[in-house]
Amino acid sequence: MAKNERRIVFAVGLALLAVFTFTDLQISMAVATKPVWARVFEVVGEIPFTTLTIAACAMLVRFRTRKNPVLGALCVVGAGALFALCSLMGGFMTYNYLTDNLGALPGFWIAVFALLMAAAGIGIACAVPAENRSKALRYAAVALLYFVLVIVIMNSIKTVWGRMRFREMTAPLEQFTRWYQIVPRGGFNNIYASFPSGHSMNSAGVILLMLLPPMIPALRGREKLLHACVYVWCAVVGISRVFMGAHFASDVTVGILLSLTIFEVLRAVFYRAERTAQP
């Protein structure tokens, strides 16, 4: 993000958080009806981030060093293992959300979803011209670190915070806690994993799209469209989590802001020269 864009995004996010601090429960009580469209986004909301991470693994394999055969082989093994792991994670994730909403499904769908995401990731990696090798490797480093940090930070906070999900409440007026209240529950428990929203943190990972135009010629000149897609996706997935009763609006807002912050820090480290040139 450019400086002005970043200021606007975080200013709007913090302003919304201030509002949701006092309206969280009322909003959830009014909209948490689990409509069909929200169920759809529960299934697909995290797929783009996973696919873009799979693409990073594919880039590491494709652009591995050719000068040192041993190092190249180690890169293929390591990145290949990550490629398979991320693909399987995506397959299991999609399968689990589908079964939650549709009921039992044959297990082979896990492989189908994993293969589809793997194919999409390979397609993105293959769209990068050979001369953009260094850009692809830099993207891969950012994407993989981003993916890992989101998972670690998200689950660490969930474990400590202990905020109860709205859909698990039997007496909302008594069980509700505000987002800034820490309620230790003695470890991770999905019932008390409302803060922050994991779906929102992962959906915000679609911001990796903003790193693709400099290395994929077909995307050049479409930066504004990609930026719009990123923010619309974050908003729609985030809103869907409130409608599902899985999270409060403040959980969603913090999740998105936290994910974008992680991305901006990594981008500052790996794209320092480009960021210095931005207005």
Secondary structure, 3 states (H helix, E strand, C coil): CCHHHHHHHHHHHHHHHHHHHHHHHHHHHHHCCCCHHHHHHHHHCCHHHHHHHHHHHHHHHHCCCCCCHHHHHHHHHHHHHHHHHHHHHHHHHHHHHHHHHHCCCCCHHHHHHHHHHHHHHHHHHHCCCHHHHHHHHHHHHHHHHHHHHHHHHHHHHHHHHCCCCHHHCCCHHHHCCCCCCCCCCCCCCHHHCCCCCHHHHHHHHHHHHHHCCCCCHHHCCCHHHHHHHHHHHHHHHHHHHHHCCCCCHHHHHHHHHHHHHHHHHHHHHHCHHHHHHCC
